[in-house]
Structure formats: structure tokens, C-alpha cells
Amino acid sequence: MLLPAALLGCLPEGHSAYFINDTFDALDRSAFYASARNGDK
């Protein structure tokens, strides 16, 4: 295995990647997934 299973676990506490990850997780992505399932562009 070349990469660890959890990449965020390799970063120091307080790294900006945690903020970006948390922000992305909080977004409502249902419209994106709905259009992807229907094949819309």
C-alpha cells in the first residue's frame, strides 16, 4: 500500500485541510448527485 488509509491522519492538528474537509462535508450536494444520476450537464 503506497498511501495510508486515512490521509488526514498524517496531517498535524489544526491543518487547513481539516477545515476544507469539514466545510465540504457540510455542503448540501444533493442537487449535484441528482443531476449526475440523470446524466444532466
N, C-alpha and C positions, 0 to 999 in steps of 0.2 A: 504494500500500500504506500503510495507516494505522498498522499495528503492525509492529515488527521481527520477523523470522523467529524469533529466539530471545529471548524476554523476559528470561530470566535473564542474558543477556549485557549487559543495560542496568543491572544492579544492581552495587553495589560489592562487592568481595571481602569475605567474612565476613558478608554479609547473612543474616538468619534464613530467608529464602525458600530458600536453598540447603539448609539443614538440613531444612526441611519437605519439599522435593523429594526429597532423598536418603532420608528416612525413608519417604515414600510409595512410592518405588521399591523399597525393601527389603521391603515388606509382601507377604505371600502373598495374592494377590487371586483365586486360582483358584476358591474357593467362590462368590465374588460373580459371577464370569463364568459359572460353571456354572449358577447359578440364573437368571441373565439369559438365557442361551441357551434354558433350558427354560420360561421365562415364569413362573417361580415368583415369589411375592411375599413 
